[in-house]
Amino acid sequence: MKAVGLIVEYNPFHNGHHYHVKTSKLQNDADVVIAVMSGSFLQRGEPALVSKWNRAAMALQGGVDLVIELPYIYSTQHAEHFAAGAVSLLEALRCDTFCFGSENGSIEAFLSKHKQMTEHTEEINESVRGFIKEGNNYPKAISLALEHLGLQQDGDLDLTKPNNILGYQYVRAALESNYRIQPTLINRIAAGYHDTQLPTGTIASATSIRKALLDSDQETNTTESFMPAYTYHDLKNYIQTFEILHQWEHYWSLLQYKLISSTVEELEKIYEVEEGIQHRMKEAALVSNTFAEFIMKVKTKRYTMTRLQRICVHILTHTKKEKMKRCLEEPAYLRILGFTENGRKYLNEKKKSVELPLISKIANVQHEALTFDIQASIIHSLALPQNKQKKMIQREYQQPIIV
């Protein structure tokens, strides 16, 4: 059986995702679609709107055959580690290809950019360091460095666009690790990654859908035309059952307590806390009433909202640098969240050639990196009303594979 892999968050699963699943399978002549999906907290440092189990169920209804959790150690990282972890899991699952969406539309542009970046690694890195010292974040520094060195021409791959940044890192991970898996892409249609307003038509960015869902002045049904019926109904059922869709404001009191009660020395040990940012964060925590207010007080040109949100996730989960570094060096595992009958057949066919351990239930499984996933899920559940938390926490230990 031929498999195409997708690297996803499905926060939530919408019409654009359905198009991605369908087109990737067709374009790659695949028998099986495998999704490596982020768990409770996401790459931009945000809590997922609903649990990973609900999002896995949406994916299976949307045409995905096998859903594997992207571990916390990868899902809450900057693009390089995020991509490297996700592609390594698809390689371990013996996928033939992986497919991502891009505004560029040509895989050759990514291959060419990787060749260029490899040939000029030293001078690019030196230039990037200079632009970072001037206060630019990493993506901006890369763009400025390429322009400064005359390596960015009209029509070249634009590495300031989020999907191109991730796409480049996916391609880089596959090529530099000499994986057998081959990169492919499809054109993104209609909505841009960061679009915040719902457009006309039926394709919208996940960002704009989340904004509409979380806006108290709008009804949930303003988003109905932008997602499959099952996603819409699953979201409504989640709200009816658990009373919320998760967002950062639900965790503000927990984060504020952690920031105020921890010393600067304790915070310095947290992953991604660097350059004394903990001082600025502690000061802002004392005078902020909301998470949004806190972020705006701490945000700088160098420390973007995304970077700060990831730091906040690591503070919330008490993720220390030494443990994260250790886990990133260890072999990973494959935690199955759900599959179709087709996905089950694929696993049975390939299981002898899959070298990483397959996990269906976490009871009696000893893996240090897995403790991050469990802790993240438990903390994610703390946003729920008190009488709903136990049910969600139990799912982490007792939920069978979704079929």
N, C-alpha and C positions, 0 to 999 in steps of 0.2 A: 504494500500500500504506500502511495506517495503522499507525503505530508507537507503542508505549508504552515509555517509558524507566524504568529502575530504577537506583538508586544503591546499590551493594552492596560487601560485602567477602568474603562467602562463606568464613568462617573457622571451621569448614568449611561447605559447603552442606548444610543439614539440612531436615527435613520442613517447618518453618515457612517456609523459603525457597521450597520447592517450592509451598506453598500461595500464597505471595506472587506467584510467577511465573504460576501458573495463574489465580488470581483477578484479577490486574491485567490480564491479556490478555482475559479474559472481560468484566470490568466496563467496560473501555475499548473493547470491540469492536475490538480490534487484530488486525492480520494478523501483526505482528512484535513480538517482545520484545527490546529492546536494553538490555544491562547495562553501565554504566560501573563498573568494578571496580578497587578499590585494588590496587596492586602488592605489593611485597615487605614494606613496613612500613605500618602501619595508623593510622587516625585517633586511636586511644587510645594511640599510641606503642608498639605491640607489633609484633614480627616475626610475619608470617603463619606459621601452622602448617606449611604446605607451599608450594611454589612457585606463582607466579601461573599458570603453564601448567597445573599440575594442577587448580587451582581453576577455571580457565576451562573445562577439560574437564568438570568436574563440572557447571558451569552449563549447558553445551550439552546434556549428558545430561538435565538437569532442565527443559528446555523453553525456555531462552534461545536466541535466534536469532543474536545478534551480541554479542560481548564486546569492549569497548574498555578499555584500561588507563587508570585515573585516575592521571595523573602524580604523581610524588613531591611536587612543589611544591604539590599540592592534598591528596593523601591523608594527609599527616602534619600537617595543620593543625587549628586550632580550628574550631568549627562554621561560622563565617561564611565563611572562605576555602574550607573543604572543600566546603560547599554551593554557593558561587558558581562554583567551578571545575567541579564535577560537572554542574550545571544548564547551564552554558555549553556543555559538550561535547554534552549531549543536544539542546540547541537547534541546535548546529552540524550535528548529524546529522539534523535536520529531523523530530524526534519531534513527534507531535501532543500527547501528554500525558506526564507522568511520574507515577509512583504510589509512595507510601511508606506504611509501616505506622505506625499511631498508636493509643495507648490512648484517644484522644479520640473518634474515629469520625466527625468532621464537618469537612469542608474549610471550611465557613462559619466555624467557630471560629478557624481560622488566618487567614482573610481579614479577619475582624473584629479580631483581635489586631494584625495588621499595620496596619490603618487607625488603630487606637488608638495604637500605638507611633509612627506617623508624625506624628499630630496633636500628640503630646506629647513629641517627640524631645528638645527642649532640657532640659525639667525632668527627664525620665527620665535622660538622660545625666549631668546634674549630681548627681542623687541616687545614681546608680550609682557615680560617682567617690567620693562620700562613704563609701559602704558598702565599697568596695574598700580605701580608706585605713584602714578599721577591721579589715582583714585577711580579708575575705571574698573567695572566688573569684568570677569573673564571673557564672556562672549563679545563684549564691546572691544576689549583689548585685542582679541584675535582679529576682529574685523579691521581695527586700526593698524595692527601690525602688518597684515597682508597688503593693505593699501599703501602703507609707508614703504614697504619693500618692493612695491610694484608687482605684486603677485595676484592682485585682484583686478580683473579686467571686466568690462561690460559683458554680461552674459554668463560670467562664471557663477558657480554655486554661491549663493548668499548665505553665509553662516551667521547672520544676525537673526534669521527666522527660526523660531523654536523647532519646527518639524525638520528643518534642514540640519540644525545642530544635532538633534537626536539621531536623524538618519545617517549623518556623517559618522557619528560614534558607533552606530550599529555596524556600518560597513567596515569601519576601522577595527572593531572587535573581531569580526569574522576573518578579515585579511591577516591581521597581525598575529592571530592565534592559529593560523593555517587550518581553519575549520573546513570541513567538507560542505557545510551548509552554504548556499549561495544567496546573496542579497538580490531582491527585486523590489519594485515599487509600483504604486498606482498614483495617478494624479488626484490630489485633494480637489473636491468639488465644492463650489458655492462658498462655504463659511471659512473664515480665517480662524486660526488657533486661538487668538486672543480677542476675537469679536465679543463684545459684551452686550450687544442689543440683538434681540431676536429679529431675523430678517423676514422678508416675504418668502414664500415657497415652503419646502418641507425639510431642508437641510440647515441646521444651525450648529454652531460650535458648542461643545460641552460647557464652556465658560458661560456663554449667554444663557444656556438652559438652566445651569445651576443658579445664576443670578436671578432669573425669573422665578425659579422654584423657591428660593430663599427670601425673596422680596415679599414682605408682609402685606404690601399694598396690592399684590397681584394674586389671582387665583391660580391654582395648579393647572387648570385646563388651558391656560394661555400657551402651555408647552406641548399640549397633546398632539398637535399635528407634526411635531418634530421628532417624535419617537414612536416605535412600534407599540401597538395596543397593549402587549404584555408588559412592557416597561412601565407604561403609564399606570396600569392596574397594579403592578407590583409596588410602585412608589406610593400609590394611594393606600394599599394594604399596609405598607410599612408605617405610614403616618398614623393610620387607624390603630395599629397594634402597639407601636412604640411612641407615638405622639410627636415625633420630631424627624427632621432630616438633619444629619450631623453637620455642624459648622464650627469654626474656631471659637465663636463667642461662647459656646457651651462648655468650653474647656478653659476659659479665661481665669476663673477663680482658682482652678487647680494650678495653672501655670503661674499666676501671680503669687500664690503661696510658695511655690517652688523657688521662684526668683528671689522673693523677699527673705525666705528662711534659710537659703543657701548662702554660704560665704563666697567671696569672689574666687577663693582658692578651690572650693568645691566645684564651682561652675567651670573653672578653667579645665577641669578634667573631662568635661562633657565633649562629645564628638562635635567637631566643627566650630567650637567656641575658640576664637583666635584673636590675636591683636588687641586684647583687652576689651572686647565688645561686651563682656559681662558687666563691666562697670556701667556702661550706658544703659544696658537692659535693666539692671537693678534700679537705677535712678528713675527710669521711665515707668517701671512697675509700681513704684510708690505713688505716682501722680496720675495714673491712667485708670479710667473707669471701665473701659472696654478693650477688647483685643485690637480692634481697628484703631483706636486712639493710641494704644501702646506701639503698634507697628509704625504708625506715622511719626511718632516721636523718635524711634530708633533708626528708621530707614535713612540711608545715605546713598550717595552715588555708587559707592563701593559695595555697601551692604543692601542689596535689592530685597524687595518683599519676599521673593521666592527663597533666597538664601536665608533670610531671617526666620521664615516660617519653618524651614528644615531644622534650623538650630533649635527653635521652640519645640518641635516634635521630639528632638533628642533630649532636651531638658525634661520634658513631660515624661518620657519613658526612661529617663536616667541612663542614657546610653553613653558609656564611658569610652574614651578614645582607645584605650588599651584593649578592651574587649572587642570593639568593632574591628580594629586592625587585625586582631587574632582570628576573628571569624571570617574576614575577607580572604585570609590566606588558606582557610580550610576548604576541603571539598564540600560542595553544596549537597542538597537533597532535592527530591521532587515531591512536593506535597500535592496530591490530587484533590481538587475541590469538587469536580464533577465531570461526567462524560456521558455521551450518547452510546447506543449500542455499537455504532461505528467506531467511536473512540475506544471502547472496551476491546473491540477486535484488534485495533491497531496496537494497543498495549500488549495484548497477548502475543501478537506477532513479533513485536520488537523487544519484549522484556529481557530476553537473554543477551541482547546487545546493549541494553541500557546499563551503564556502569554505576550511575548514582543510585542511592537507595530510594525506592518508591514508598511514600508514606500515605496511608489512607486514614489512619487514626493516630493521634499523638500519644496515646497511652503507652507507657513503657519505652518510648523512643528517646534515646539520649543523644542530643546534638545541641551544642552550645548556641549555635545560631538560631535554632528553633525557639529558644527561650525568648528571643526578641519578638518573634511573631506572636507568641502566646501573650506576652506582656502588652504588646501593641493592641491586640484584640480586646483584652480586658480593659485597658484604659479607654479605648474607643467606646466601649459599652457604658462607661461612667457618665456619659452625656445623657443617658436615658433616665427617665423617672426611676426612683429607688425601687419600686415594685416590679420594674421591667428588667433591671440589670441582671438578676440571677439567670433569667431565661436565656439572655444573650451570652453570658459567660459560659453557661453549660454547653452552648452550641460549639464552642471552641474545642471542648473535650469529647462531646458525644455525637456531634453532627456526622451522620454517615455520608459517603460520597453521594452527591446529587446526581440522580440518573434521569 
